[in-house]
Amino acid sequence: MAEAIISSAVQWIGSQLINKATFPFRVKDQVRRLHADLKYIQLYLRDADQQQALEGGDGPFSLFAEEIREIAFRAEDVIDTYILELASDDTDYRNILSECVGNKIKAIQSDLQQAFDRLQKFGVTCTAALREGSSSSNPLSLRPQQDVLLTYAHIDDEYVVGLDDDVRNLVRQVIDSSEDKNVAVWVVSVVGAGGAGKTTLARRIYNNTEVKNHFDQKVWITISQQWNRGNLLLDLLRQTCGIHGEERNSTEAWRQREIVEKIQHFLSERRYLVVLDDMWATDAWDAICGALPRSRGSKVIITTRNKELPPHADGNYRIHEPRLLTEEQRWDLLKKIAIDGKNTCVADIARLEELGRDMTRKCGGLPLAIVTLAGLLRTKHRLDEWEYVNRVLSSKLLKLKGPAHYGKSVYETFQLSYLDLPHYLKPCFLYLALTPEDAEIPTGMLTRMWIGEGFVTHDPSSDGNESLEDLAEQFLLELICRCMVQIARRSNSTGKVKSCRLHDLMRDFCMTKAKEQCFLKVFSPTAQSDPAMTISASPQLRRATIYRGGSIPVSSCSNLRCIVQLGKSDLFSNSRRRIMQESVALWGLRESVALWGLRESAVLLGLRPMLLRVLLLFGIKTNDGCLPEQIGNLRHLRYLGVIDTNIVSLPESIGNLSNLMILEYENVRTRIPECGQLPNVLWKMKQLRHLYLPFTSTTLTHLSVPETLMLHTLQSLTTLWGIWGGNWMKTQMATLSSCLVKLGIHSILSQEQLDAVFDCLSLKPASRLLHLRLQWFNTAEMQSTERLRNNCQHLRKLALHGKIGDELPLCFPHNLVKLQLYKTQLELQDPLAAAGKLRHLKVLMLLQESYLGAQMTCDMDSFPQLEVLELEDLPNLEEWRVEEGAMPRLKKLMIFYGRLRRLPEGLKFITSLQKLHIDAMPFRFWCRLRGEEDSWYQGRARRRRGRDFHIIQHIPNVKICRPFPEDEHESDYEYI
């Protein structure tokens, strides 16, 4: 664990040596020698960590680790402050400053040597350091990350063994209504220890095909230890009633009573299933059960560690305790993760199995402990490595029995997995402690924050062909491969991990390690009232995350490198990032006022967090809808996130952030429509790699972009996303970086501006562009898509929002995996004919008025890889033909707001189809599937099959709701 103390400091100082050409030679040489000394100590700490894992105990080493941490932090502070002051134009001052810094570095090196000498007097040695960076003497040594990396296709979202009987039993109970004669809502409480597989079991029930077809409405809500009744009710409201658009902004003003009434009204005539995951206290059940009407046949599943939950369910509830895994199931689970699909060089397979079975017995049958252990063993290729892991587990768990053994086994597998992490992954893992419990973390945001922190750097010995973003993605993938981070959601088109999460026990472990090393601290009312969750206010504190109601002492702020302000605990809840409800002051200080001029405060002048590298503001609200000019003083800032806020304008002073690499300014939320302003200072940020601007907003009507906007200096830019069109395009598109891989421009006003898009170097032949999104008004028209096909051979995702000419043949880049057309107004050319030729296409979305014709056809052998198809608001489409052999891999089909007369007969040949969702279609269309005699407006009456039911009878998950009213009588309907 001690190795991570200086890992981030070593990486940061190394990156400054590479990037900062302004260092005077004498100072640069001193910094280089200091960096070498710290790397040597890092090797020493790595070996000592592994000795501790086997032998236990701290002894003099813990004091040495604390001393080294303080020295590393001092070194980081001296160098960062020096870089900040080098901006001065005064030559004499710069010379004096360089001499002063040189003396400070000498003092640091002297202190480092003295600490090292003192430790050697105690007889502590380091074989790794003595061999100048070779592998450690024990087999738990660092391996190249390529050894453990697998493709996305080979990483399961969940590894499950031994739940089949539990699933069958619970599915039978959940869909059986025979016992619900007296009480409509029947509660099933899944009870077990942490890591026993409760959530996994509940998710299997939730996603079961029989369960999906049985219930009209399904809701999944995670409660956790930190919960708020208002947020829980809003979450339930959004998942049931589907609040969208402007309604999302008004929900925060609704009273809880109104929310409860809306939920009850919606669910009263529906058969619903609600899963309340990770419930800890009886008052959480009391807070939400009043919103659930007693509709017959509905069910509630609770996962909890508390057998007393629910405290009252009218006596009609069941408790289910998942069984611990048998010895055979334990070995199957371990083998599935650690061995299957891996080319192992182990010759003695029998001995390998013997070791594996012995280790799983030590884990006590808890799935979480076995999965984590297997993730560690996945990286071990030799028999002696497995023997070493077994020896460490034996030394830690041999004498423990009973419930204490279960908790200890989980902790020790976490500990061993953490100690085995390469040095570059340890700070990345600890960084996850910044996120709330049970949070779903967007991987793009996470990896960009890692880059901003300096955790991701190129190896000087490598060729440097991989981008920082690719390396950060590999880091995350390695943590997933090691089963320390879980996959939450994947991209439909590429299969890449879009969001991840930590198991709550893994997060507790992560928080503990981060606290031990002064890596970060969480400031929240609960944490401040719990001494076990706090560390003393210290100038050494490097990172802080501030929850609603949290406060941070002034003394902790001077050397902060990262501040994350969260409006509420479920900020990372889903792909569309739910609106944050509460306004929270960024700092909420006890001794001072808050920084950004929020409702409770004025501008903070005394703290001067000048060394910040990462600042994420999520869900805050300011008085004037602006960031203060003082943000320009944070000259070290490399990542700035302003997300889900009411901030409509950025100050001119952001141009002073010359080191900024990532600017994420997204999802503006205001109570009334407003016009924002983008200052013409972006050209000053020459290090900028990613620029995200508000692409869509329900309240930001326009983000004014200066006509003289300059972007020509941003030659490192790889992402330009969400920028509004304007006359700036005529001069700047041709000067944009050729490194662009993601480009999104909307509100293009004229034909001249649209034509200028193709002046961009990234839309020329041999471009590296992977993702393109363009939106233009009816004042412009894309005459042909041929230039896109010819120039963008690497393009993977394409979204075109605007009219496309019908005169020339429709064609698209051959390597597309996702295509979205919106208001393209095609009439003469069938978009399915052109898109069907794309051999790699997995997702196709034909949205509002993208096609104005009356007929479409999917030819035989078209769409060989297509998995998701959405047809929405095609106003004239009446006939759709699907030939046998078309779309052989289609999994999900959605049809909304159309005029189709019937489903195509050819759908019955698509045996891969798993989900069909139909909404707001004509009543006659609905009747051909459900039958005219259905009492479709009176809840769940007996259903009769329509004449076209045979087309969809093979599809496991079918949802048909809201027939479109075609006369006054038919407008009085309800969901089915």
CORSUL-V507432 format. One record per pair of residues at least 4 apart in sequence whose C-alpha atoms are under 6 Angstrom apart, sorted by the first residue. I is the first residue (numbers start at 1). GAP is how many residues later the second one is. D is the distance in Angstrom with one decimal. If there is no record, write none. Layout:
BEGIN
((I | GAP | D) (I | GAP | D))
END
This chain:
BEGIN
((1 | 48 | 5.8) (1 | 418 | 5.9) (2 | 43 | 5.9) (3 | 39 | 5.8) (3 | 42 | 4.8) (3 | 43 | 5.1) (4 | 422 | 5.8) (5 | 64 | 5.6) (6 | 66 | 6.0) (12 | 442 | 5.4) (16 | 4 | 5.4) (23 | 5 | 5.4) (43 | 86 | 5.3) (44 | 82 | 5.4) (44 | 85 | 5.3) (45 | 4 | 6.0) (52 | 4 | 4.7) (54 | 338 | 5.2) (58 | 4 | 5.4) (77 | 4 | 5.9) (93 | 4 | 6.0) (120 | 4 | 5.3) (128 | 5 | 5.8) (128 | 6 | 5.8) (128 | 8 | 4.9) (129 | 4 | 5.8) (135 | 6 | 5.7) (136 | 5 | 5.4) (139 | 246 | 5.0) (142 | 280 | 5.7) (148 | 231 | 5.3) (149 | 329 | 5.8) (157 | 330 | 5.4) (161 | 172 | 5.9) (163 | 4 | 6.0) (167 | 4 | 5.9) (170 | 4 | 6.0) (172 | 4 | 5.9) (177 | 120 | 5.3) (180 | 4 | 5.6) (184 | 110 | 4.8) (184 | 111 | 5.3) (184 | 112 | 4.2) (184 | 113 | 5.9) (185 | 109 | 5.4) (185 | 113 | 5.3) (185 | 114 | 5.3) (186 | 113 | 5.2) (186 | 130 | 5.9) (186 | 131 | 5.5) (187 | 112 | 6.0) (187 | 113 | 4.7) (187 | 114 | 5.8) (187 | 130 | 4.6) (188 | 113 | 4.8) (188 | 129 | 5.7) (188 | 130 | 4.9) (188 | 131 | 5.9) (189 | 112 | 5.8) (189 | 113 | 4.7) (189 | 114 | 6.0) (189 | 130 | 4.7) (190 | 112 | 5.9) (190 | 113 | 4.7) (190 | 129 | 6.0) (190 | 130 | 4.8) (190 | 131 | 5.8) (191 | 113 | 5.2) (191 | 114 | 5.3) (191 | 130 | 5.0) (192 | 4 | 6.0) (192 | 113 | 5.2) (192 | 129 | 5.8) (193 | 112 | 5.6) (195 | 173 | 4.7) (196 | 170 | 5.3) (196 | 171 | 5.8) (198 | 105 | 6.0) (204 | 4 | 5.9) (209 | 747 | 6.0) (213 | 744 | 6.0) (215 | 56 | 5.3) (215 | 57 | 5.3) (216 | 55 | 5.4) (216 | 56 | 5.7) (217 | 55 | 4.6) (218 | 54 | 5.7) (218 | 55 | 4.8) (218 | 56 | 5.9) (219 | 55 | 4.8) (220 | 54 | 6.0) (220 | 55 | 4.8) (221 | 55 | 5.1) (222 | 54 | 5.9) (222 | 55 | 4.6) (223 | 54 | 6.0) (223 | 55 | 5.7) (223 | 56 | 5.4) (224 | 54 | 5.3) (224 | 55 | 5.8) (229 | 58 | 6.0) (237 | 4 | 5.6) (237 | 26 | 5.9) (238 | 4 | 4.7) (238 | 5 | 5.1) (243 | 4 | 6.0) (243 | 5 | 5.9) (244 | 4 | 5.6) (245 | 453 | 6.0) (252 | 329 | 5.8) (260 | 31 | 5.0) (264 | 4 | 5.6) (264 | 27 | 5.9) (264 | 29 | 5.5) (268 | 25 | 5.6) (268 | 27 | 5.5) (269 | 670 | 5.5) (271 | 26 | 5.8) (271 | 27 | 4.9) (272 | 26 | 4.8) (273 | 25 | 5.8) (273 | 26 | 4.9) (273 | 27 | 5.7) (274 | 26 | 4.8) (275 | 25 | 5.8) (275 | 26 | 4.7) (275 | 27 | 5.9) (276 | 26 | 4.8) (277 | 25 | 5.8) (277 | 26 | 4.9) (278 | 25 | 5.3) (278 | 26 | 5.2) (279 | 25 | 5.1) (285 | 4 | 5.9) (324 | 41 | 5.1) (325 | 4 | 5.6) (325 | 5 | 5.8) (325 | 40 | 4.8) (331 | 4 | 5.9) (331 | 26 | 5.7) (332 | 4 | 6.0) (334 | 4 | 5.8) (334 | 40 | 5.2) (335 | 4 | 5.0) (336 | 4 | 5.1) (337 | 37 | 5.8) (338 | 36 | 5.0) (338 | 39 | 5.6) (338 | 40 | 4.1) (344 | 37 | 5.9) (346 | 36 | 5.8) (359 | 31 | 5.9) (363 | 6 | 5.9) (363 | 46 | 5.2) (364 | 42 | 5.8) (369 | 41 | 4.7) (370 | 4 | 6.0) (372 | 111 | 5.4) (373 | 40 | 5.7) (374 | 4 | 6.0) (375 | 107 | 4.0) (375 | 108 | 4.9) (376 | 41 | 5.7) (376 | 106 | 5.6) (380 | 5 | 6.0) (393 | 4 | 5.9) (394 | 4 | 5.1) (400 | 5 | 5.0) (401 | 4 | 4.9) (405 | 4 | 5.9) (427 | 4 | 6.0) (430 | 80 | 5.7) (430 | 84 | 5.8) (433 | 77 | 5.8) (433 | 78 | 5.3) (434 | 111 | 5.7) (436 | 133 | 5.4) (439 | 131 | 5.8) (439 | 133 | 5.5) (440 | 60 | 5.7) (440 | 61 | 5.1) (440 | 132 | 4.8) (440 | 133 | 5.2) (441 | 58 | 5.1) (441 | 59 | 5.1) (441 | 60 | 5.9) (441 | 131 | 5.2) (442 | 56 | 6.0) (442 | 57 | 4.3) (443 | 55 | 5.6) (443 | 56 | 5.0) (447 | 25 | 5.5) (450 | 5 | 5.4) (451 | 4 | 5.9) (451 | 5 | 5.3) (452 | 186 | 5.0) (452 | 187 | 5.1) (479 | 5 | 5.6) (479 | 6 | 5.8) (480 | 4 | 5.9) (480 | 5 | 4.8) (485 | 17 | 5.4) (486 | 14 | 5.6) (486 | 15 | 5.2) (486 | 16 | 6.0) (487 | 13 | 4.6) (488 | 11 | 5.3) (488 | 12 | 4.5) (489 | 9 | 5.5) (489 | 10 | 5.1) (490 | 5 | 5.5) (490 | 6 | 5.4) (490 | 7 | 4.4) (490 | 8 | 4.9) (491 | 4 | 4.8) (491 | 5 | 5.4) (491 | 7 | 5.9) (493 | 324 | 5.7) (493 | 325 | 5.9) (493 | 349 | 5.3) (493 | 350 | 5.8) (502 | 5 | 5.7) (514 | 5 | 4.9) (514 | 6 | 5.7) (518 | 23 | 5.6) (519 | 23 | 5.9) (520 | 22 | 5.9) (520 | 23 | 4.3) (520 | 24 | 5.5) (521 | 23 | 5.0) (522 | 22 | 5.8) (522 | 23 | 5.0) (523 | 23 | 4.8) (523 | 27 | 4.9) (523 | 28 | 6.0) (524 | 23 | 5.0) (524 | 26 | 3.8) (525 | 24 | 5.9) (525 | 25 | 5.2) (527 | 6 | 5.4) (537 | 19 | 5.4) (538 | 18 | 5.2) (539 | 17 | 5.1) (542 | 18 | 4.4) (542 | 19 | 5.3) (543 | 17 | 5.5) (543 | 18 | 5.8) (543 | 19 | 4.6) (543 | 20 | 6.0) (544 | 19 | 5.1) (545 | 18 | 5.8) (545 | 19 | 4.5) (545 | 20 | 5.8) (546 | 4 | 5.6) (546 | 19 | 5.0) (547 | 19 | 5.3) (548 | 19 | 5.8) (548 | 20 | 6.0) (548 | 36 | 5.7) (551 | 37 | 4.7) (551 | 38 | 4.9) (552 | 37 | 5.3) (558 | 51 | 5.2) (560 | 52 | 5.9) (561 | 50 | 5.9) (561 | 51 | 4.1) (561 | 52 | 5.2) (562 | 50 | 5.7) (562 | 51 | 5.9) (562 | 52 | 4.6) (562 | 53 | 5.8) (563 | 52 | 5.1) (564 | 51 | 6.0) (564 | 52 | 4.8) (565 | 21 | 5.9) (565 | 52 | 5.1) (565 | 53 | 5.9) (566 | 52 | 5.2) (567 | 13 | 5.8) (567 | 15 | 5.9) (567 | 17 | 5.9) (567 | 51 | 5.9) (567 | 52 | 4.7) (580 | 39 | 4.9) (583 | 37 | 5.2) (583 | 38 | 5.5) (584 | 36 | 5.7) (585 | 13 | 5.9) (587 | 7 | 5.0) (588 | 6 | 5.4) (589 | 4 | 5.7) (593 | 8 | 5.3) (594 | 7 | 5.2) (594 | 10 | 5.7) (595 | 8 | 4.9) (595 | 9 | 4.3) (596 | 7 | 5.5) (597 | 4 | 5.4) (597 | 5 | 4.5) (597 | 6 | 5.0) (598 | 24 | 4.5) (598 | 25 | 5.8) (599 | 24 | 5.9) (610 | 24 | 5.1) (611 | 25 | 5.7) (612 | 24 | 6.0) (612 | 25 | 5.5) (613 | 23 | 5.5) (613 | 24 | 4.0) (613 | 25 | 5.0) (614 | 23 | 6.0) (614 | 25 | 4.7) (615 | 25 | 5.1) (616 | 24 | 5.9) (616 | 25 | 4.4) (617 | 24 | 5.9) (617 | 25 | 5.0) (618 | 25 | 5.0) (618 | 26 | 5.7) (619 | 25 | 4.9) (619 | 26 | 4.8) (620 | 25 | 5.2) (621 | 24 | 5.8) (621 | 25 | 5.4) (625 | 21 | 5.4) (625 | 22 | 4.2) (625 | 23 | 5.6) (626 | 21 | 4.9) (626 | 23 | 5.3) (627 | 23 | 6.0) (629 | 22 | 5.7) (629 | 24 | 5.5) (632 | 21 | 4.6) (632 | 22 | 4.9) (632 | 24 | 5.3) (635 | 22 | 5.0) (637 | 23 | 5.6) (638 | 21 | 5.6) (638 | 22 | 3.9) (638 | 23 | 5.0) (639 | 23 | 4.8) (640 | 23 | 5.0) (641 | 23 | 4.6) (641 | 24 | 6.0) (642 | 23 | 4.8) (643 | 22 | 5.8) (643 | 23 | 4.9) (643 | 24 | 5.7) (644 | 23 | 4.8) (644 | 24 | 5.4) (645 | 23 | 5.4) (645 | 24 | 5.6) (646 | 22 | 5.5) (646 | 23 | 4.8) (646 | 24 | 5.0) (648 | 28 | 4.6) (649 | 27 | 5.1) (649 | 28 | 4.9) (652 | 27 | 5.6) (655 | 26 | 4.9) (655 | 29 | 5.6) (658 | 27 | 4.7) (659 | 28 | 5.8) (660 | 28 | 5.7) (661 | 26 | 5.3) (661 | 27 | 4.0) (661 | 28 | 5.1) (662 | 26 | 6.0) (662 | 27 | 5.9) (662 | 28 | 4.7) (663 | 28 | 5.0) (664 | 28 | 4.7) (665 | 27 | 5.7) (665 | 28 | 4.9) (666 | 27 | 5.4) (666 | 28 | 4.4) (667 | 27 | 5.7) (670 | 29 | 5.9) (673 | 26 | 4.4) (673 | 27 | 5.7) (674 | 26 | 5.2) (674 | 27 | 5.8) (675 | 25 | 5.9) (675 | 26 | 5.6) (675 | 27 | 4.8) (675 | 28 | 5.9) (676 | 26 | 6.0) (676 | 27 | 4.4) (676 | 28 | 5.9) (677 | 26 | 5.3) (677 | 27 | 4.7) (678 | 26 | 5.9) (678 | 27 | 5.4) (680 | 29 | 5.3) (683 | 27 | 5.6) (683 | 28 | 5.1) (683 | 30 | 5.5) (686 | 28 | 5.1) (688 | 29 | 5.8) (689 | 27 | 5.4) (689 | 28 | 4.1) (689 | 29 | 5.3) (690 | 28 | 6.0) (690 | 29 | 4.6) (691 | 28 | 5.8) (691 | 29 | 5.1) (692 | 29 | 4.9) (692 | 30 | 6.0) (693 | 29 | 4.6) (693 | 30 | 5.8) (694 | 28 | 5.5) (695 | 27 | 4.1) (707 | 20 | 5.2) (707 | 21 | 4.7) (708 | 20 | 5.6) (709 | 19 | 5.6) (712 | 23 | 5.0) (712 | 24 | 5.7) (715 | 22 | 4.7) (717 | 20 | 6.0) (718 | 21 | 5.4) (718 | 22 | 4.0) (718 | 23 | 5.4) (719 | 21 | 5.8) (719 | 23 | 4.7) (720 | 23 | 5.0) (721 | 22 | 5.4) (721 | 23 | 4.4) (722 | 22 | 5.3) (722 | 23 | 5.5) (723 | 22 | 5.2) (724 | 21 | 5.8) (724 | 22 | 5.1) (724 | 23 | 5.6) (725 | 21 | 5.8) (725 | 22 | 5.3) (725 | 23 | 4.4) (728 | 4 | 6.0) (729 | 4 | 5.2) (729 | 24 | 5.9) (730 | 26 | 5.6) (733 | 26 | 5.9) (733 | 27 | 4.8) (734 | 25 | 4.8) (734 | 26 | 4.5) (738 | 23 | 5.2) (738 | 24 | 5.1) (740 | 29 | 5.9) (741 | 27 | 5.8) (741 | 28 | 4.0) (741 | 29 | 5.0) (742 | 29 | 4.7) (743 | 29 | 5.0) (744 | 28 | 5.7) (744 | 29 | 4.5) (744 | 30 | 5.8) (745 | 29 | 5.1) (746 | 28 | 5.7) (746 | 29 | 4.4) (747 | 28 | 5.8) (747 | 29 | 5.2) (748 | 28 | 4.4) (749 | 28 | 5.8) (750 | 29 | 5.6) (750 | 30 | 5.2) (751 | 29 | 4.4) (758 | 5 | 5.7) (762 | 5 | 4.8) (762 | 7 | 5.8) (763 | 4 | 6.0) (763 | 28 | 5.9) (764 | 27 | 5.2) (765 | 26 | 4.2) (769 | 26 | 5.7) (770 | 24 | 5.9) (770 | 25 | 4.2) (770 | 26 | 5.1) (771 | 24 | 6.0) (771 | 25 | 6.0) (771 | 26 | 4.7) (772 | 26 | 5.0) (773 | 25 | 5.9) (773 | 26 | 4.6) (773 | 27 | 6.0) (774 | 26 | 5.2) (775 | 26 | 4.4) (775 | 27 | 5.8) (776 | 26 | 5.2) (781 | 22 | 5.2) (781 | 23 | 5.6) (782 | 22 | 4.8) (783 | 22 | 4.8) (785 | 26 | 5.9) (787 | 4 | 5.8) (788 | 4 | 5.5) (789 | 23 | 4.9) (789 | 24 | 3.9) (793 | 20 | 5.8) (795 | 21 | 6.0) (796 | 19 | 5.9) (796 | 20 | 4.2) (796 | 21 | 5.3) (797 | 19 | 5.8) (797 | 21 | 4.8) (798 | 21 | 5.0) (799 | 20 | 5.9) (799 | 21 | 4.5) (799 | 22 | 5.9) (800 | 21 | 5.2) (801 | 21 | 4.6) (801 | 22 | 5.8) (802 | 21 | 5.2) (802 | 22 | 4.8) (803 | 21 | 4.0) (803 | 22 | 5.5) (804 | 20 | 5.2) (811 | 23 | 5.8) (814 | 24 | 5.7) (815 | 25 | 6.0) (816 | 25 | 5.5) (817 | 23 | 5.4) (817 | 24 | 4.0) (817 | 25 | 5.1) (818 | 23 | 5.9) (818 | 24 | 6.0) (818 | 25 | 4.6) (818 | 26 | 6.0) (819 | 25 | 5.0) (820 | 24 | 6.0) (820 | 25 | 4.7) (821 | 25 | 5.2) (821 | 29 | 5.7) (822 | 25 | 4.9) (822 | 26 | 5.5) (822 | 28 | 4.8) (823 | 25 | 5.5) (823 | 26 | 4.6) (823 | 27 | 4.3) (824 | 26 | 4.4) (825 | 24 | 5.5) (825 | 25 | 4.9) (825 | 26 | 5.2) (825 | 27 | 5.8) (826 | 25 | 4.7) (826 | 26 | 5.8) (827 | 24 | 5.8) (827 | 25 | 4.8) (827 | 26 | 4.7) (830 | 26 | 6.0) (832 | 4 | 5.5) (836 | 26 | 4.6) (836 | 27 | 4.6) (840 | 25 | 5.7) (841 | 24 | 5.8) (841 | 25 | 5.5) (842 | 23 | 5.5) (842 | 24 | 4.0) (842 | 25 | 5.0) (843 | 25 | 4.7) (844 | 25 | 5.0) (845 | 24 | 6.0) (845 | 25 | 4.7) (846 | 4 | 5.9) (846 | 25 | 5.1) (847 | 25 | 4.7) (848 | 24 | 5.9) (848 | 25 | 4.7) (849 | 25 | 5.2) (852 | 24 | 5.6) (853 | 23 | 5.9) (853 | 24 | 6.0) (854 | 22 | 5.1) (854 | 23 | 4.1) (854 | 24 | 5.3) (855 | 22 | 5.8) (855 | 24 | 4.9) (855 | 25 | 5.7) (856 | 24 | 4.9) (857 | 23 | 5.8) (857 | 24 | 4.6) (857 | 25 | 5.9) (858 | 24 | 4.8) (859 | 24 | 5.5) (860 | 23 | 5.2) (860 | 24 | 5.8) (860 | 25 | 4.9) (860 | 26 | 4.7) (861 | 24 | 5.2) (861 | 25 | 4.8) (862 | 24 | 5.0) (863 | 24 | 4.9) (864 | 23 | 5.6) (865 | 24 | 5.9) (866 | 21 | 6.0) (866 | 23 | 6.0) (866 | 24 | 5.5) (867 | 22 | 5.7) (867 | 23 | 4.0) (867 | 24 | 4.9) (868 | 24 | 4.8) (869 | 24 | 5.0) (870 | 23 | 6.0) (870 | 24 | 4.7) (871 | 24 | 4.9) (872 | 23 | 5.8) (872 | 24 | 4.6) (872 | 25 | 5.8) (873 | 24 | 4.7) (873 | 25 | 5.1) (874 | 24 | 5.5) (875 | 23 | 5.7) (877 | 22 | 5.9) (877 | 23 | 5.8) (878 | 21 | 5.5) (878 | 22 | 4.1) (878 | 23 | 5.5) (879 | 21 | 6.0) (880 | 24 | 5.7) (881 | 23 | 5.3) (882 | 22 | 5.9) (882 | 24 | 4.7) (883 | 23 | 5.5) (884 | 22 | 5.7) (888 | 22 | 5.8) (889 | 23 | 5.5) (890 | 22 | 5.9) (890 | 23 | 5.4) (891 | 21 | 5.7) (891 | 22 | 4.1) (891 | 23 | 5.0) (892 | 23 | 4.8) (893 | 23 | 5.0) (894 | 22 | 6.0) (894 | 23 | 4.8) (894 | 24 | 5.9) (895 | 23 | 5.0) (896 | 22 | 5.9) (896 | 23 | 4.9) (896 | 24 | 5.7) (897 | 23 | 4.9) (897 | 24 | 5.5) (898 | 23 | 5.6) (901 | 24 | 5.5) (902 | 23 | 5.4) (908 | 43 | 4.7) (913 | 42 | 6.0) (914 | 41 | 5.4) (914 | 42 | 5.6) (914 | 43 | 6.0) (915 | 42 | 4.7) (915 | 43 | 5.8) (916 | 42 | 4.8) (917 | 42 | 4.8) (917 | 43 | 6.0) (918 | 42 | 4.8) (919 | 42 | 5.1) (919 | 43 | 5.5) (920 | 42 | 5.1) (920 | 43 | 4.8) (920 | 44 | 4.5) (921 | 42 | 5.1) (921 | 43 | 4.9) (922 | 41 | 5.6) (922 | 42 | 4.7) (923 | 40 | 5.1) (923 | 41 | 5.9) (927 | 4 | 4.5) (927 | 5 | 5.0) (928 | 18 | 4.6) (928 | 19 | 5.3) (928 | 20 | 5.3) (929 | 17 | 4.4) (929 | 19 | 5.2) (929 | 20 | 4.8) (930 | 15 | 5.0) (930 | 16 | 4.7) (931 | 13 | 5.3) (931 | 14 | 5.1) (931 | 15 | 3.8) (934 | 9 | 5.3) (935 | 6 | 5.7) (937 | 36 | 4.9) (937 | 37 | 5.2) (945 | 4 | 5.8) (961 | 14 | 5.2) (961 | 15 | 5.4) (962 | 13 | 5.4) (965 | 5 | 5.0) (965 | 6 | 4.7))
END
